[in-house]
Amino acid sequence: MAEKKAFILRINPEILKEIETWAADEFRSTNGQIEYLLQQILNERRKARKKKDS
């Protein structure tokens, strides 16, 4: 498994509450949900960049 780096995240409490709820709905931790969402958007960005470069 890849090494993970810890860092502090300042986030709007309302957004955090929504992410916590969403994470619970999908049986993930809050941290896992944030990581999942970031990975999804990075994958989309890579696909868009590849299309642009083609």
C-alpha positions as CSV (number, residue, x, y, z in Angstrom):
1,M,0.0,0.0,0.0
2,A,1.2,3.5,-0.8
3,E,2.5,5.6,2.1
4,K,0.1,8.3,3.1
5,K,0.9,11.8,4.3
6,A,-1.1,13.5,7.0
7,F,-2.0,17.1,6.8
8,I,-4.4,19.6,8.4
9,L,-7.5,20.5,6.4
10,R,-9.6,23.6,7.2
11,I,-13.1,23.0,5.9
12,N,-16.4,24.7,6.3
13,P,-18.4,22.9,9.0
14,E,-21.5,22.6,6.8
15,I,-19.5,20.9,4.0
16,L,-17.9,18.6,6.5
17,K,-21.3,17.6,7.8
18,E,-22.4,16.7,4.3
19,I,-19.3,14.7,3.6
20,E,-19.7,12.8,6.9
21,T,-23.3,12.0,6.0
22,W,-22.3,10.9,2.5
23,A,-19.4,8.8,3.8
24,A,-21.8,7.0,6.2
25,D,-24.2,6.3,3.4
26,E,-21.3,4.7,1.4
27,F,-19.8,2.9,4.4
28,R,-16.6,4.9,4.3
29,S,-14.8,7.0,6.9
30,T,-14.9,10.8,6.4
31,N,-11.2,10.7,5.5
32,G,-11.8,7.8,3.1
33,Q,-14.7,9.7,1.5
34,I,-12.6,12.9,1.0
35,E,-9.8,10.8,-0.5
36,Y,-12.3,9.0,-2.8
37,L,-13.8,12.2,-4.0
38,L,-10.3,13.7,-4.7
39,Q,-9.3,10.6,-6.6
40,Q,-12.4,10.7,-8.7
41,I,-11.9,14.3,-9.7
42,L,-8.2,13.8,-10.5
43,N,-9.1,10.8,-12.7
44,E,-11.6,13.0,-14.6
45,R,-9.0,15.7,-15.0
46,R,-6.5,13.2,-16.4
47,K,-9.1,12.0,-18.9
48,A,-9.9,15.5,-20.0
49,R,-6.2,16.3,-20.4
50,K,-5.7,13.2,-22.5
51,K,-8.6,14.2,-24.7
52,K,-7.2,17.7,-25.1
53,D,-3.8,16.4,-26.0
54,S,-5.2,14.0,-28.6
